[in-house]
Amino acid sequence: QKEVEQNSGPLSVPEGAIASLNCTYSDRGSQSFFWYRQYSGKSPELIMFIYSNGDKEDGRFTAQLNKASQYVSLLIRDSQPSDSATYLCVGTDSWGKLQFGAGTQVVVTP
Amino acid sequence: NAGVTQTPKFQVLKTGQSMTLQCAQDMNHNSMYWYRQDPGMGLRLIYYSASEGTTDKGEVPNGYNVSRLNKREFSLRLESAAPSQTSVYFCASSEVMGTNYGYTFGSGTRLTVV
């Protein structure tokens, strides 16, 4: 079992709608989490970082963390075709090494 | 702002050949990493260097070696390439290793072993 689990998708979202991505993790020692976006054929780029329970908002992105349920989510509001990408949920082990989920593919349809 | 630079971008090797993937960062980061990415499996850590002068094995180190040449450069060597090493390789760096530090990735090397 992977440390970080995500649905692979694809998640199809109409333009202008909210995309909701979910992630669970098994390592209770994980303290912080990242969301990376990866366009096809490109490298991952960091879009969100969260370490406290609750919500964190940055522009159209909101990350949510629930450590009791070992659950992380990412909401993308007003989805645009440019948001079509694979989103990687990433936890950290106690040494600070990143633990990557396999990613959820998001497709925003005009 | 080059960030993390990887060379080459593409490479085709024959089984048994050797090669070195180069990585350099200009952000004065202390920690550097090598990952491979395969379809459906996400990014897997091959080796990492927490600081200049140190290297450690990651999740999938077999068949690879690394050298932290200086603070900027971290190379990955395949001594005898195998088809199972066909993958996309990413180098990354972070200011330090810690739970609050994200990584900056290079553009990747697409390696095919035939």
Backbone of each chain as ProteinMPNN parsed JSONL, in Angstrom:
{"seq_chain_A": "QKEVEQNSGPLSVPEGAIASLNCTYSDRGSQSFFWYRQYSGKSPELIMFIYSNGDKEDGRFTAQLNKASQYVSLLIRDSQPSDSATYLCVGTDSWGKLQFGAGTQVVVTP", "coords_chain_A": {"N_chain_A": [[0.848, -1.191, 0.0], [0.567, 2.167, -0.937], [1.987, 5.094, 0.573], [0.65, 7.469, 0.172], [-2.434, 7.968, -1.222], [-4.346, 8.417, -4.166], [-7.152, 8.986, -6.312], [-6.894, 8.021, -9.666], [-8.265, 9.168, -11.745], [-9.512, 9.901, -15.107], [-10.658, 13.104, -13.897], [-13.344, 14.76, -14.906], [-14.268, 18.042, -15.544], [-16.562, 20.662, -15.936], [-15.911, 23.776, -17.579], [-15.522, 26.577, -15.471], [-16.665, 25.387, -13.274], [-16.287, 23.78, -9.989], [-13.441, 21.938, -9.204], [-12.796, 19.046, -7.394], [-10.436, 17.437, -5.56], [-9.171, 14.551, -3.998], [-7.32, 12.964, -1.339], [-5.701, 10.468, 0.543], [-3.704, 9.478, 3.347], [-1.302, 7.281, 4.893], [0.703, 7.443, 6.78], [0.854, 8.423, 9.949], [2.654, 10.113, 11.039], [3.19, 12.081, 9.227], [3.595, 15.474, 8.668], [3.192, 17.694, 7.088], [1.852, 18.834, 3.935], [1.821, 18.867, 0.381], [0.619, 20.171, -2.705], [1.204, 19.451, -6.017], [1.278, 20.468, -9.394], [1.25, 18.977, -12.57], [1.823, 19.339, -15.854], [1.268, 17.616, -18.946], [4.101, 15.924, -20.012], [5.779, 17.659, -18.747], [7.58, 19.024, -15.872], [6.867, 18.571, -12.329], [5.215, 21.218, -10.557], [5.092, 23.294, -7.731], [2.085, 24.124, -6.101], [0.53, 24.425, -3.783], [0.82, 24.458, -0.192], [0.341, 22.962, 2.901], [0.05, 22.691, 6.417], [-1.368, 22.811, 8.719], [-4.365, 21.791, 10.382], [-7.469, 22.273, 8.726], [-8.482, 24.865, 6.419], [-6.721, 26.304, 3.624], [-6.299, 29.017, 1.587], [-5.461, 30.103, -1.698], [-5.675, 32.228, -4.093], [-7.5, 30.832, -6.705], [-7.345, 28.348, -5.622], [-7.922, 26.041, -2.973], [-6.685, 24.372, -0.255], [-7.273, 21.623, 1.889], [-6.92, 20.146, 5.065], [-7.167, 17.366, 7.154], [-6.093, 15.971, 9.825], [-6.897, 14.081, 11.7], [-8.572, 12.387, 10.27], [-6.811, 11.692, 8.338], [-6.627, 12.907, 5.79], [-6.51, 14.771, 2.823], [-7.32, 17.494, 0.735], [-7.944, 19.203, -2.392], [-9.344, 22.026, -3.76], [-10.375, 23.471, -6.768], [-11.476, 26.405, -7.854], [-13.745, 27.935, -10.23], [-12.873, 26.579, -12.619], [-10.538, 26.383, -15.293], [-9.632, 25.757, -18.754], [-6.848, 25.744, -18.783], [-6.24, 24.611, -16.393], [-6.216, 21.938, -16.765], [-4.495, 19.116, -16.089], [-2.229, 16.909, -14.328], [-2.591, 16.335, -10.907], [-0.635, 16.172, -8.108], [-0.65, 14.752, -4.973], [1.17, 15.2, -2.048], [2.933, 13.989, 0.674], [4.955, 14.289, 3.672], [7.695, 12.564, 5.133], [9.086, 11.798, 8.398], [11.677, 12.675, 8.153], [11.627, 14.595, 6.326], [11.554, 13.921, 3.708], [9.825, 13.783, 0.622], [6.71, 12.202, -0.083], [5.132, 10.888, -2.696], [1.886, 10.832, -4.138], [0.243, 8.994, -6.792], [-1.091, 10.654, -8.46], [-3.833, 12.644, -9.758], [-5.609, 12.941, -12.692], [-6.881, 15.788, -14.188], [-9.385, 17.031, -16.266], [-10.524, 19.763, -17.873], [-13.387, 20.779, -19.38], [-14.471, 22.76, -22.108]], "CA_chain_A": [[0.0, 0.0, 0.0], [1.318, 3.395, -0.99], [1.798, 5.979, 1.711], [-0.294, 8.505, -0.233], [-3.347, 7.397, -2.211], [-5.221, 9.321, -4.901], [-7.828, 8.429, -7.482], [-6.119, 8.4, -10.847], [-9.09, 9.918, -12.668], [-9.576, 11.349, -15.135], [-11.75, 13.863, -13.329], [-13.817, 15.682, -15.926], [-14.907, 19.182, -14.879], [-16.945, 21.721, -16.891], [-15.289, 25.073, -17.371], [-16.234, 27.423, -14.537], [-17.11, 24.61, -12.114], [-15.283, 23.496, -8.962], [-12.814, 20.617, -9.234], [-12.509, 18.589, -6.032], [-9.477, 16.332, -5.593], [-9.03, 13.985, -2.66], [-6.091, 12.232, -1.097], [-5.568, 9.937, 1.902], [-2.336, 9.07, 3.652], [-1.258, 6.248, 5.93], [1.73, 7.745, 7.771], [0.336, 9.399, 10.91], [3.719, 11.055, 11.363], [3.282, 13.139, 8.218], [3.266, 16.748, 9.299], [2.805, 18.718, 6.121], [1.443, 18.291, 2.651], [1.954, 19.745, -0.77], [-0.022, 19.826, -3.968], [1.965, 19.821, -7.194], [0.594, 20.348, -10.682], [2.162, 18.516, -13.607], [1.293, 19.286, -17.204], [1.77, 16.477, -19.7], [5.445, 16.076, -20.551], [6.511, 18.694, -18.009], [7.966, 18.665, -14.514], [5.92, 19.03, -11.303], [5.41, 22.552, -9.991], [4.41, 23.436, -6.452], [1.0, 25.096, -6.109], [-0.022, 24.662, -2.449], [1.483, 23.828, 0.952], [-0.506, 23.076, 4.082], [0.561, 21.9, 7.538], [-2.308, 22.899, 9.843], [-5.742, 21.359, 10.116], [-8.347, 23.34, 8.258], [-8.4, 25.29, 5.031], [-5.769, 27.333, 3.215], [-6.724, 29.497, 0.286], [-4.505, 30.878, -2.485], [-6.326, 32.484, -5.377], [-8.619, 29.916, -6.98], [-7.042, 27.066, -4.99], [-8.078, 25.864, -1.53], [-6.256, 23.086, 0.262], [-7.897, 21.269, 3.159], [-6.201, 19.078, 5.758], [-7.81, 16.793, 8.336], [-5.116, 14.993, 10.303], [-7.59, 12.998, 12.405], [-9.069, 11.47, 9.243], [-5.697, 11.436, 7.42], [-7.286, 13.262, 4.537], [-6.099, 16.055, 2.252], [-8.062, 17.749, -0.492], [-7.658, 20.428, -3.139], [-10.455, 22.543, -4.544], [-10.029, 24.465, -7.784], [-12.71, 27.125, -8.2], [-13.791, 28.559, -11.551], [-11.887, 25.812, -13.39], [-10.221, 26.852, -16.639], [-8.934, 24.736, -19.551], [-5.43, 25.717, -18.407], [-6.089, 23.786, -15.186], [-6.12, 20.532, -17.176], [-3.163, 18.648, -15.709], [-2.247, 15.91, -13.261], [-2.327, 16.962, -9.607], [0.048, 15.232, -7.228], [-0.743, 14.963, -3.529], [2.495, 14.856, -1.552], [3.144, 14.095, 2.108], [6.354, 14.285, 4.086], [8.008, 11.666, 6.251], [9.662, 12.511, 9.536], [12.975, 13.216, 7.76], [11.428, 15.679, 5.374], [11.492, 13.434, 2.334], [8.47, 13.842, 0.09], [6.064, 10.95, -0.465], [4.232, 11.311, -3.764], [0.811, 10.024, -4.684], [0.392, 8.733, -8.23], [-1.663, 11.783, -9.186], [-5.182, 12.639, -10.328], [-5.682, 13.714, -13.924], [-8.049, 16.67, -14.284], [-9.666, 17.516, -17.611], [-11.537, 20.82, -17.848], [-14.016, 20.799, -20.717], [-15.092, 24.065, -22.41]], "C_chain_A": [[0.887, 1.246, 0.0], [1.004, 4.248, 0.223], [0.732, 7.029, 1.418], [-1.128, 7.962, -1.39], [-4.22, 8.479, -2.835], [-5.957, 8.529, -5.962], [-7.11, 8.92, -8.732], [-6.918, 9.241, -11.835], [-9.213, 9.186, -13.993], [-10.827, 11.926, -14.479], [-12.149, 14.915, -14.359], [-14.644, 16.788, -15.273], [-15.315, 20.204, -15.937], [-16.23, 23.03, -16.552], [-16.149, 25.936, -16.464], [-16.701, 26.706, -13.284], [-15.963, 24.433, -11.121], [-14.757, 22.07, -9.163], [-12.435, 20.253, -7.81], [-11.636, 17.341, -6.101], [-9.228, 15.856, -4.161], [-7.8, 13.102, -2.56], [-6.131, 11.71, 0.339], [-4.128, 9.49, 2.106], [-2.324, 8.135, 4.84], [-0.262, 6.557, 7.045], [1.224, 8.832, 8.721], [1.385, 10.415, 11.319], [3.88, 12.173, 10.355], [2.775, 14.448, 8.801], [2.741, 17.779, 8.315], [2.589, 18.083, 4.757], [1.557, 19.354, 1.567], [1.036, 19.241, -1.876], [0.864, 20.355, -5.094], [1.07, 19.63, -8.425], [1.628, 19.937, -11.723], [1.429, 18.464, -14.945], [1.964, 18.138, -17.956], [3.143, 16.77, -20.296], [6.292, 17.104, -19.838], [6.853, 18.202, -16.606], [6.916, 19.17, -13.525], [6.26, 20.443, -10.829], [4.532, 22.706, -8.758], [3.309, 24.487, -6.55], [0.443, 25.385, -4.719], [0.796, 23.907, -1.402], [0.575, 24.02, 2.158], [0.057, 22.197, 5.186], [-0.373, 21.937, 8.749], [-3.667, 22.353, 9.427], [-6.58, 22.55, 9.682], [-8.098, 23.648, 6.802], [-7.296, 26.317, 4.828], [-6.103, 27.731, 1.791], [-5.606, 30.29, -0.38], [-5.101, 31.059, -3.874], [-7.511, 31.558, -5.584], [-8.437, 28.552, -6.316], [-7.31, 27.118, -3.487], [-7.634, 24.459, -1.166], [-6.904, 22.867, 1.626], [-7.154, 20.091, 3.755], [-6.984, 18.662, 6.993], [-6.911, 15.68, 8.835], [-5.786, 13.842, 11.04], [-8.084, 11.944, 11.426], [-7.993, 11.108, 8.229], [-6.132, 11.706, 5.984], [-6.834, 14.663, 4.114], [-6.92, 16.264, 0.986], [-7.607, 19.062, -1.122], [-8.907, 20.791, -3.922], [-9.919, 23.566, -5.529], [-11.334, 25.13, -8.205], [-12.58, 27.733, -9.593], [-12.767, 27.896, -12.477], [-11.771, 26.321, -14.817], [-9.554, 25.726, -17.434], [-7.452, 24.637, -19.195], [-5.175, 24.946, -17.112], [-6.013, 22.295, -15.51], [-4.683, 20.059, -16.99], [-3.341, 17.478, -14.746], [-1.825, 16.582, -11.971], [-1.802, 15.901, -8.642], [-0.121, 15.659, -5.777], [0.548, 14.428, -2.914], [2.552, 15.05, -0.047], [4.631, 14.128, 2.411], [6.556, 13.245, 5.176], [8.717, 12.468, 7.333], [11.026, 13.119, 9.223], [12.842, 14.376, 6.781], [11.441, 15.224, 3.932], [10.036, 13.414, 1.874], [7.982, 12.454, -0.317], [4.962, 11.303, -1.445], [3.111, 10.315, -3.986], [1.012, 9.893, -6.183], [-0.243, 9.824, -9.078], [-3.073, 11.553, -9.677], [-5.185, 13.512, -11.572], [-6.984, 14.501, -13.949], [-8.184, 17.139, -15.727], [-10.794, 18.527, -17.512], [-12.081, 20.969, -19.258], [-14.723, 22.128, -20.948], [-16.62, 23.946, -22.529]], "O_chain_A": [[1.813, 1.376, 0.8], [-0.069, 4.155, 0.819], [-0.006, 7.433, 2.316], [-0.585, 7.546, -2.414], [-4.762, 9.34, -2.141], [-5.453, 7.52, -6.457], [-6.762, 10.096, -8.837], [-6.341, 9.945, -12.664], [-9.04, 7.968, -14.029], [-11.9, 11.323, -14.503], [-11.39, 15.841, -14.645], [-15.597, 16.515, -14.543], [-14.485, 20.58, -16.765], [-15.983, 23.338, -15.386], [-17.362, 26.025, -16.655], [-17.099, 27.358, -12.319], [-14.835, 24.865, -11.361], [-15.533, 21.121, -9.275], [-11.824, 21.051, -7.099], [-12.05, 16.314, -6.638], [-9.094, 16.66, -3.238], [-7.308, 12.569, -3.554], [-6.546, 12.427, 1.249], [-3.425, 9.164, 1.149], [-3.212, 8.18, 5.691], [-0.365, 5.998, 8.137], [1.167, 10.007, 8.36], [1.057, 11.46, 11.882], [4.628, 13.12, 10.598], [1.676, 14.52, 9.351], [1.935, 18.638, 8.676], [3.058, 16.984, 4.462], [1.412, 20.553, 1.809], [0.726, 18.053, -1.966], [1.224, 21.531, -5.127], [0.223, 18.738, -8.466], [2.736, 20.473, -11.76], [0.529, 17.647, -15.141], [3.085, 17.744, -17.638], [3.316, 17.76, -21.007], [7.407, 17.397, -20.27], [6.464, 17.104, -16.207], [6.161, 20.09, -13.838], [7.428, 20.813, -10.714], [3.371, 22.295, -8.751], [3.547, 25.601, -7.018], [-0.069, 26.48, -4.485], [1.383, 22.862, -1.683], [0.094, 25.126, 2.404], [0.496, 21.077, 4.924], [-0.187, 21.176, 9.698], [-4.061, 22.446, 8.265], [-6.432, 23.664, 10.184], [-7.581, 22.823, 6.048], [-6.974, 27.094, 5.726], [-6.182, 26.887, 0.899], [-4.893, 31.049, 0.275], [-5.038, 30.164, -4.717], [-8.416, 31.497, -4.752], [-9.305, 27.688, -6.444], [-6.976, 28.094, -2.814], [-8.145, 23.476, -1.703], [-7.063, 23.802, 2.411], [-6.796, 19.149, 3.047], [-7.411, 19.505, 7.782], [-6.963, 14.562, 8.321], [-5.278, 12.722, 11.005], [-8.025, 10.748, 11.712], [-8.24, 10.292, 7.341], [-6.02, 10.856, 5.1], [-6.782, 15.596, 4.916], [-7.184, 15.313, 0.25], [-6.98, 19.904, -0.479], [-9.457, 19.969, -4.654], [-9.109, 24.422, -5.172], [-12.189, 24.503, -8.83], [-11.48, 28.008, -10.075], [-11.904, 28.566, -13.045], [-12.768, 26.645, -15.463], [-8.965, 24.826, -16.835], [-6.863, 23.561, -19.296], [-4.026, 24.662, -16.772], [-5.77, 21.48, -14.621], [-3.769, 20.544, -17.656], [-4.462, 17.108, -14.397], [-0.831, 17.307, -11.932], [-2.443, 14.879, -8.4], [0.221, 16.78, -5.401], [0.968, 13.315, -3.23], [2.26, 16.135, 0.458], [5.462, 14.008, 1.511], [5.697, 13.063, 6.039], [8.92, 13.674, 7.192], [11.488, 13.993, 9.956], [13.82, 15.048, 6.454], [11.349, 16.048, 3.023], [9.134, 13.072, 2.639], [8.749, 11.639, -0.831], [3.974, 11.939, -1.077], [3.339, 9.106, -4.02], [1.84, 10.585, -6.774], [0.027, 9.917, -10.276], [-3.469, 10.426, -9.974], [-4.81, 14.683, -11.517], [-8.062, 13.939, -13.754], [-7.213, 17.588, -16.335], [-11.905, 18.18, -17.108], [-11.343, 21.247, -20.202], [-15.486, 22.582, -20.096], [-17.299, 24.942, -22.778]]}, "seq_chain_B": "NAGVTQTPKFQVLKTGQSMTLQCAQDMNHNSMYWYRQDPGMGLRLIYYSASEGTTDKGEVPNGYNVSRLNKREFSLRLESAAPSQTSVYFCASSEVMGTNYGYTFGSGTRLTVV", "coords_chain_B": {"N_chain_B": [[17.05, 33.228, -14.054], [17.602, 30.183, -13.743], [17.146, 27.954, -12.113], [16.719, 24.607, -11.645], [18.716, 22.653, -13.589], [18.796, 20.137, -15.967], [20.627, 17.715, -17.798], [21.124, 15.113, -20.248], [18.138, 16.073, -22.159], [16.795, 14.114, -23.554], [17.457, 10.661, -24.152], [18.657, 7.711, -25.67], [19.568, 4.498, -24.944], [21.498, 1.507, -25.375], [20.974, -1.759, -24.059], [23.061, -2.47, -21.345], [24.853, -0.409, -21.785], [26.421, 2.516, -20.377], [25.727, 5.587, -18.643], [25.699, 9.047, -17.592], [23.576, 11.169, -15.875], [23.187, 14.6, -15.641], [22.859, 17.201, -13.218], [22.207, 20.445, -12.09], [21.88, 23.133, -9.791], [21.009, 26.536, -9.164], [20.197, 27.89, -6.925], [21.297, 27.97, -4.471], [20.631, 25.854, -2.843], [20.633, 23.351, -0.279], [19.927, 20.658, -0.34], [19.49, 17.884, -2.499], [17.921, 15.786, -5.019], [17.143, 12.717, -6.729], [14.679, 11.443, -8.812], [12.572, 8.942, -10.314], [9.994, 8.629, -12.719], [7.301, 6.715, -13.507], [4.592, 5.511, -15.511], [1.495, 5.546, -13.801], [2.677, 5.031, -11.356], [3.681, 7.134, -10.013], [6.096, 9.442, -8.608], [9.227, 8.183, -7.698], [11.734, 7.948, -5.263], [15.158, 7.84, -5.92], [17.897, 8.352, -5.136], [19.248, 10.587, -2.676], [20.653, 13.699, -1.524], [21.272, 15.121, 1.345], [22.882, 17.182, 2.154], [25.852, 18.911, 1.025], [28.401, 16.636, 0.37], [27.187, 14.409, 1.415], [25.333, 11.44, 0.674], [22.452, 9.389, 0.174], [20.536, 6.349, -0.01], [17.411, 6.031, -1.675], [14.096, 5.018, -2.315], [14.267, 3.295, -4.552], [17.076, 2.349, -5.308], [18.646, 0.459, -6.672], [20.888, -0.367, -9.251], [21.776, 2.116, -9.798], [24.034, 4.88, -9.249], [25.274, 7.717, -7.424], [26.706, 11.033, -7.382], [27.588, 13.709, -5.377], [28.833, 16.404, -6.48], [29.538, 18.999, -5.801], [28.146, 21.806, -4.026], [26.282, 22.685, -5.887], [25.918, 20.684, -7.842], [24.659, 17.468, -8.756], [24.935, 14.286, -9.708], [23.654, 11.463, -11.558], [24.302, 8.117, -12.142], [24.07, 5.462, -14.424], [25.281, 2.378, -14.513], [25.158, -0.02, -16.002], [22.915, -0.143, -18.203], [19.477, -1.153, -18.156], [16.44, -2.429, -19.684], [14.362, -2.047, -17.832], [14.967, 0.326, -16.686], [14.057, 2.278, -18.28], [12.482, 5.298, -18.306], [11.223, 8.426, -16.997], [13.369, 10.768, -15.714], [13.791, 12.847, -12.942], [15.47, 15.534, -11.497], [15.698, 17.245, -8.408], [15.618, 19.974, -6.044], [15.947, 21.372, -2.725], [15.742, 23.901, -0.19], [16.561, 23.04, 2.383], [16.428, 19.767, 3.881], [13.369, 19.115, 5.116], [10.201, 19.228, 6.805], [8.705, 21.369, 5.972], [9.513, 22.254, 3.531], [9.241, 22.586, 0.183], [10.017, 21.091, -3.02], [11.995, 22.064, -5.864], [11.81, 21.288, -9.208], [13.769, 19.948, -11.932], [13.599, 19.95, -15.561], [13.498, 17.381, -16.517], [14.658, 14.155, -17.748], [14.211, 12.115, -20.444], [14.544, 8.835, -20.73], [15.266, 6.051, -22.69], [15.779, 2.644, -22.792], [16.958, 0.221, -24.868]], "CA_chain_B": [[16.524, 32.273, -13.065], [17.614, 28.873, -14.355], [16.543, 26.99, -11.204], [17.351, 23.3, -11.704], [18.998, 22.322, -14.984], [19.147, 18.738, -16.198], [21.049, 17.324, -19.142], [20.412, 15.605, -21.44], [16.677, 16.025, -22.079], [16.393, 12.834, -24.134], [18.575, 9.748, -24.372], [18.37, 6.316, -25.969], [20.725, 3.65, -24.641], [21.368, 0.071, -25.568], [21.166, -2.536, -22.84], [24.456, -2.658, -20.973], [25.606, 0.836, -21.869], [26.407, 3.357, -19.18], [25.612, 7.017, -18.879], [25.534, 9.896, -16.421], [22.642, 12.28, -15.974], [23.735, 15.731, -14.913], [21.892, 18.112, -12.603], [22.812, 21.583, -11.4], [20.921, 24.141, -9.319], [21.646, 27.82, -8.887], [19.4, 28.531, -5.886], [22.036, 27.806, -3.217], [19.948, 24.858, -2.02], [21.517, 22.376, 0.352], [19.499, 19.281, -0.554], [19.178, 17.54, -3.885], [17.238, 14.5, -5.114], [16.869, 12.121, -8.028], [13.456, 10.654, -8.878], [12.11, 8.428, -11.587], [8.542, 8.651, -12.822], [6.759, 5.724, -14.415], [3.127, 5.645, -15.592], [0.689, 4.909, -12.769], [3.415, 4.76, -10.122], [4.118, 8.356, -9.366], [7.529, 9.708, -8.481], [9.902, 7.352, -6.705], [13.035, 8.495, -4.934], [16.266, 6.931, -6.221], [18.932, 8.749, -4.197], [19.182, 11.983, -2.286], [21.807, 14.268, -0.844], [20.73, 16.102, 2.28], [23.806, 18.323, 2.16], [27.087, 18.645, 0.296], [29.248, 15.64, 1.005], [26.424, 13.237, 1.877], [24.341, 10.85, -0.219], [21.738, 8.267, 0.783], [19.627, 5.629, -0.883], [15.989, 6.246, -1.554], [13.191, 3.876, -2.415], [14.623, 2.401, -5.659], [18.446, 2.696, -5.672], [19.392, -0.595, -7.367], [21.254, -0.092, -10.634], [22.169, 3.518, -9.902], [24.961, 5.498, -8.309], [25.209, 9.172, -7.486], [27.833, 11.82, -6.882], [27.334, 15.125, -5.088], [30.121, 16.93, -6.904], [29.695, 20.211, -4.997], [26.82, 22.19, -3.551], [25.4, 22.935, -7.015], [25.773, 19.617, -8.819], [24.333, 16.134, -8.242], [24.8, 13.468, -10.916], [23.115, 10.104, -11.425], [24.975, 7.247, -13.11], [23.601, 4.113, -14.722], [26.51, 1.674, -14.899], [24.837, -1.002, -17.033], [21.489, 0.136, -18.365], [18.537, -2.248, -18.414], [15.145, -1.913, -20.162], [13.54, -1.644, -16.687], [15.343, 1.685, -16.308], [13.343, 3.206, -19.154], [11.669, 6.118, -17.419], [11.536, 9.86, -16.977], [14.152, 11.053, -14.506], [13.737, 14.23, -12.493], [16.306, 16.025, -10.415], [15.012, 18.287, -7.65], [16.396, 20.515, -4.931], [15.21, 22.119, -1.71], [16.636, 24.708, 0.639], [17.08, 22.02, 3.282], [15.454, 18.681, 4.049], [12.52, 19.404, 6.259], [8.792, 18.991, 6.482], [8.07, 22.579, 5.449], [10.245, 22.728, 2.365], [8.924, 21.937, -1.077], [11.12, 20.885, -3.951], [11.976, 22.628, -7.212], [12.202, 20.213, -10.123], [14.282, 20.192, -13.26], [12.66, 19.668, -16.652], [13.422, 15.951, -16.738], [15.383, 13.428, -18.799], [13.447, 10.974, -20.912], [15.511, 7.805, -21.054], [14.769, 4.787, -23.237], [16.807, 1.612, -22.89], [16.464, -0.794, -25.829]], "C_chain_B": [[16.451, 30.878, -13.654], [16.959, 27.86, -13.443], [17.345, 25.701, -11.191], [17.493, 22.917, -13.168], [19.457, 20.882, -15.097], [19.618, 18.557, -17.626], [21.387, 15.838, -19.156], [18.909, 15.591, -21.218], [16.132, 14.705, -22.605], [17.638, 11.972, -24.323], [18.041, 8.361, -24.688], [19.657, 5.538, -25.745], [20.445, 2.223, -25.07], [21.604, -0.618, -24.235], [22.655, -2.756, -22.591], [25.32, -1.411, -21.06], [25.504, 1.615, -20.563], [26.228, 4.811, -19.594], [25.439, 7.747, -17.546], [24.564, 11.011, -16.739], [23.163, 13.403, -15.07], [22.61, 16.622, -14.376], [22.652, 19.222, -11.889], [21.72, 22.562, -10.99], [21.676, 25.407, -8.929], [20.903, 28.589, -7.797], [20.058, 28.439, -4.516], [21.33, 26.841, -2.258], [20.941, 23.84, -1.471], [21.199, 20.94, -0.06], [19.11, 19.053, -2.01], [18.704, 16.095, -3.965], [17.182, 14.031, -6.569], [15.636, 11.214, -7.904], [13.327, 10.026, -10.26], [10.587, 8.406, -11.56], [8.104, 7.682, -13.894], [5.239, 5.82, -14.407], [2.42, 4.884, -14.481], [1.385, 4.686, -11.443], [3.878, 6.014, -9.423], [5.634, 8.476, -9.339], [8.125, 8.848, -7.372], [11.333, 7.843, -6.524], [14.129, 7.456, -5.171], [17.385, 7.145, -5.196], [18.692, 10.203, -3.814], [20.472, 12.378, -1.583], [21.289, 15.384, 0.06], [21.59, 17.362, 2.334], [25.053, 17.927, 1.388], [27.93, 17.65, 1.071], [28.524, 14.411, 1.511], [25.493, 12.762, 0.768], [23.713, 9.655, 0.483], [20.794, 7.644, -0.223], [18.191, 6.029, -0.597], [15.239, 4.94, -1.67], [13.651, 2.839, -3.441], [16.049, 2.644, -6.132], [19.176, 1.677, -6.552], [19.63, -0.24, -8.834], [21.737, 1.323, -10.869], [23.262, 3.862, -8.895], [24.87, 7.01, -8.467], [26.512, 9.777, -6.987], [27.354, 13.232, -6.607], [28.668, 15.823, -5.313], [30.502, 18.179, -6.111], [28.291, 20.629, -4.59], [25.83, 22.317, -4.702], [25.026, 21.676, -7.789], [25.579, 18.234, -8.169], [24.067, 15.256, -9.463], [24.314, 12.07, -10.58], [23.731, 9.245, -12.523], [24.294, 5.897, -13.201], [24.81, 3.353, -15.242], [26.27, 0.685, -16.038], [23.326, -0.95, -17.242], [20.682, -1.113, -18.706], [17.21, -1.663, -18.891], [14.238, -1.441, -19.033], [13.859, -0.231, -16.21], [14.809, 2.727, -17.291], [12.349, 3.986, -18.31], [11.943, 7.587, -17.704], [12.209, 10.156, -15.641], [14.091, 12.549, -14.195], [14.744, 14.451, -11.379], [15.523, 17.128, -9.706], [15.942, 18.8, -6.559], [15.473, 21.221, -3.962], [16.217, 22.846, -0.827], [17.339, 23.832, 1.683], [16.091, 20.87, 3.255], [14.655, 18.976, 5.3], [11.082, 19.344, 5.841], [8.105, 20.212, 5.898], [8.711, 23.097, 4.171], [9.859, 21.917, 1.136], [10.142, 21.863, -1.969], [10.897, 21.678, -5.234], [12.547, 21.571, -8.15], [12.852, 20.744, -11.385], [13.278, 19.732, -14.303], [12.597, 18.197, -17.036], [14.311, 15.433, -17.862], [14.56, 12.213, -19.167], [14.404, 9.948, -21.464], [14.81, 6.551, -21.559], [15.94, 3.83, -23.352], [16.258, 0.49, -23.772], [17.336, -2.049, -25.801]], "O_chain_B": [[15.371, 30.42, -14.028], [16.269, 26.968, -13.936], [18.506, 25.687, -10.781], [16.506, 22.863, -13.901], [20.386, 20.457, -14.411], [19.081, 19.165, -18.552], [21.899, 15.332, -18.157], [18.453, 15.131, -20.171], [15.097, 14.234, -22.132], [18.723, 12.476, -24.613], [17.094, 7.891, -24.058], [20.706, 5.881, -26.291], [19.294, 1.789, -25.119], [22.345, -0.119, -23.387], [23.404, -3.164, -23.479], [26.401, -1.361, -20.473], [24.604, 1.386, -19.755], [26.53, 5.207, -20.72], [25.087, 7.153, -16.526], [24.705, 11.71, -17.743], [23.522, 13.186, -13.913], [21.559, 16.77, -15.0], [23.62, 18.966, -11.173], [20.765, 22.795, -11.73], [22.804, 25.363, -8.44], [20.975, 29.817, -7.754], [19.446, 28.792, -3.508], [21.413, 26.981, -1.038], [21.944, 23.515, -2.106], [22.095, 20.099, -0.125], [18.493, 19.9, -2.655], [19.03, 15.277, -3.105], [17.174, 14.834, -7.502], [15.557, 10.351, -7.03], [13.894, 10.511, -11.24], [9.972, 8.193, -10.515], [8.49, 7.811, -15.055], [4.655, 6.18, -13.384], [2.71, 3.712, -14.244], [0.766, 4.204, -10.494], [4.423, 5.937, -8.322], [6.349, 7.701, -9.975], [7.601, 8.791, -6.259], [12.044, 8.116, -7.491], [14.04, 6.329, -4.684], [17.765, 6.22, -4.478], [18.023, 10.949, -4.53], [21.254, 11.546, -1.124], [20.916, 16.457, -0.413], [21.083, 18.467, 2.534], [25.283, 16.746, 1.128], [28.145, 17.8, 2.274], [29.157, 13.468, 1.985], [24.936, 13.566, 0.02], [24.361, 8.988, 1.289], [20.318, 8.296, -1.153], [17.807, 6.321, 0.535], [15.684, 3.898, -1.189], [13.454, 1.641, -3.239], [16.237, 3.106, -7.257], [20.219, 1.997, -7.122], [18.708, 0.133, -9.559], [22.069, 1.697, -11.994], [23.396, 3.231, -7.846], [24.445, 7.516, -9.506], [27.298, 9.143, -6.283], [26.785, 13.884, -7.482], [29.53, 15.829, -4.434], [31.674, 18.378, -5.791], [27.34, 19.874, -4.793], [24.639, 22.075, -4.506], [23.929, 21.601, -8.341], [26.234, 17.886, -7.186], [23.082, 15.461, -10.172], [24.528, 11.561, -9.479], [23.684, 9.606, -13.699], [23.98, 5.27, -12.189], [25.312, 3.666, -16.321], [27.099, 0.57, -16.941], [22.563, -1.625, -16.55], [21.134, -1.996, -19.435], [16.88, -0.528, -18.548], [13.428, -0.535, -19.233], [13.11, 0.345, -15.421], [15.082, 3.918, -17.147], [11.474, 3.4, -17.673], [12.779, 7.937, -18.537], [11.679, 9.834, -14.577], [14.309, 13.393, -15.063], [14.851, 13.656, -10.445], [14.768, 17.862, -10.343], [16.922, 18.148, -6.199], [14.364, 21.62, -4.317], [17.382, 22.459, -0.73], [18.559, 23.886, 1.836], [15.019, 20.992, 2.661], [15.201, 19.075, 6.399], [10.771, 19.403, 4.652], [7.0, 20.087, 5.368], [8.483, 24.239, 3.773], [10.117, 20.716, 1.061], [11.167, 22.492, -1.705], [9.762, 21.93, -5.637], [13.628, 21.032, -7.915], [12.538, 21.839, -11.852], [12.227, 19.188, -13.964], [11.724, 17.804, -17.809], [14.666, 16.16, -18.789], [14.245, 11.381, -18.317], [15.005, 10.144, -22.52], [13.876, 6.053, -20.93], [16.97, 4.162, -23.939], [15.229, -0.112, -23.464], [17.073, -3.0, -26.537]]}, "name": "protein", "num_of_chains": 2, "seq": "QKEVEQNSGPLSVPEGAIASLNCTYSDRGSQSFFWYRQYSGKSPELIMFIYSNGDKEDGRFTAQLNKASQYVSLLIRDSQPSDSATYLCVGTDSWGKLQFGAGTQVVVTPNAGVTQTPKFQVLKTGQSMTLQCAQDMNHNSMYWYRQDPGMGLRLIYYSASEGTTDKGEVPNGYNVSRLNKREFSLRLESAAPSQTSVYFCASSEVMGTNYGYTFGSGTRLTVV"}
